[in-house]
Amino acid sequence: MSGSWASDPRTRTAMRGNRSRDTAPELAVRRLAHAAGLRYLVDARPEAAINRRADLVFRGPRIAVFIDGCFWHGCSEHHRAPQRNSDYWSNKVARNIARDRDTTARLTEAGWTVLRYWEHQSPDYIVTDIRSAVLSVRGRRLGETGIQEIAEDEQREPEEHESKPEQQE
């Protein structure tokens, strides 16, 4: 396997099976975000001119969400350098970290709010934080009373006896 990044064929097969989207942490966050009434794009470019994809993109409020894997993005709590081919992997993770910082800077400069989370963080926490960010942006657009009205409307359960207003003919 000359020229391959993998140390052996079994490692190569295992590593090729890693997904770039629809990972278990992403799916958990997307499921909860959708249940919370949030609507977003999946695995999309926030800015066409920037060749980077976010895990969730909220176009209206201009929020890009990244859920970074601990191994691939160098989590300080969980990242452990592999024993085999360590030079390759340490350089790979360093490049990923540099690209993450560049992406955040470029999107921020273009007027986006960038939210980054680790795969080990609770999906409930992540969705609560995302929802707060979305409501905050909407609130700035509507004014302070608007954000309270949005929050109240989203929490309000429709009563069973409520019906549509009668239409006049």
N, C-alpha and C positions, 0 to 999 in steps of 0.2 A: 504494500500500500504506500508506495513512495509518493510524497507530496501531500498526503492526507493529514488533516489535523488530528485525526483519531489515533490513539495509541495501539489499537487492535480492531479487528473487524466487529467484534461484539460491542465495543464501546461506540464505534461508528453507527451501528444499527440503533443502539439505545439513544444516542444523541440526535439522530435524524428524526426520531419520534417525538421530540419536544416541539410543542406547538408555539407559534408566534401570536396566535389569537385564540379565543374561546378556551382559555385555561380555566381550571376549576375556580380559582379566586375571582377571575373576571365574570364568569357565569353567575356566581353567587351574588356579586355586587350588582350585576345587571338585573337579575331576578328581583332583588329587593328594591332597586331604584325604580323599576317599572311598576312594582306594586305600590310604591310611594307616589305614583303619578308623574314621575319624571320621564320625559321623552328625549331621546338622544340618538346620535349616529354611532355605529360600532366600527372600530378599526378604520377610522377615516382621517384624512388630512384636515387639520383645522384651517390651514392656509395653503392654497394651491401652490404658491411660490416656494413653500418650504417643504422639502421632500422628507417629511416625518409624519408618522401616523400615531394618533392617540387611541387609547382603548375605548373611551367614550368621549363624544364631542357634543357639546351643547352650543349650537350655532347662535341662537338669539342672544343669550347672555355671554357668549364668547368665553366658554369655559372648556378647557381640555383636561381630561383625566387620564392619568397613567397609573397602572397597577404593576409595579416592577417586581420581578422575581428576585428572591434573595440571592441566589447563585449568580444569575446573569448580570445583576446590577450592583453587586458588592455590598449587600446589607451588612452594616457593622455588627449586628447581633448574630446573624446566622451564616454569613458567607464563610465557607472554608475552602481554601485553595486545594485543588486536587493534587494527589501525590504524583500521578503520572502526567507527563507533558506540562508541567507546572509553568514553564516559561510562556508557552502558548496561551494558557488559560489566564495567567495573571495579566498578560498584555491585552487579551480579549476583553476581560472585565474592565480594565483601565480605559480602553477605548469606549466601551459602553457607558461608563461613568462620564467621560468627557463629552460624548454625544448627548447624554441626558442633560448635562449642564448647558450645552450649546442650544439644544432644543428649547429648554425652559427660557433661556435668555432671548432667543429669536422670537418665540411666541409672545413673551411678555412685551417685547419691543413693538410687536405688531398689535398690541392691545388686548391680548388674551390673558385670562387668569389661568394659571397652570396649577393643577392639584396633583401631587404625587403621593402614592401610597405603596407600602410594601405588601407583598402577598400574604404575610403572616398577620396583618392587621385585621381586626374584626370587620366583616362586611357590614354589620349594623353601624359601627362607628363611621366607616367610609361613607355610607349612604347618608347618614345624618349630616356629616360634614359637607357632602356635595349638595344636599338639599338646602342647607343653610347658605351656601355660596350662591346657589341659583336664586333663592328668595331674596338674598341681599342685593343682587344685581337688579332683579325685578323691582325691589323696593326703592332703589335709587332712581329708577325710571318713573315710578309711580308716586314717589314721595313717601314720607314716613307712614302716613295713614294707610297707604295702599298695601304696604307689606303686611300690616296687621290684618287687613281685610282678606288678603290672599291666604294667610296662615289660618284664619278662622274659617274661611270657605272650604279649605282643603280638609280641615278636621271635622267639619259639620257633617253629620249623617242626615240624609233626607228623611223626613218623617213620613210614615206610611200614608197618612191622610192627605199629604200634599198632592196636588194635581196640577196639570197645566192650566194656565188661565184660559178661560173660554174665549174663543175667537168670535168677533162680531162680524156679521155678514153684511 
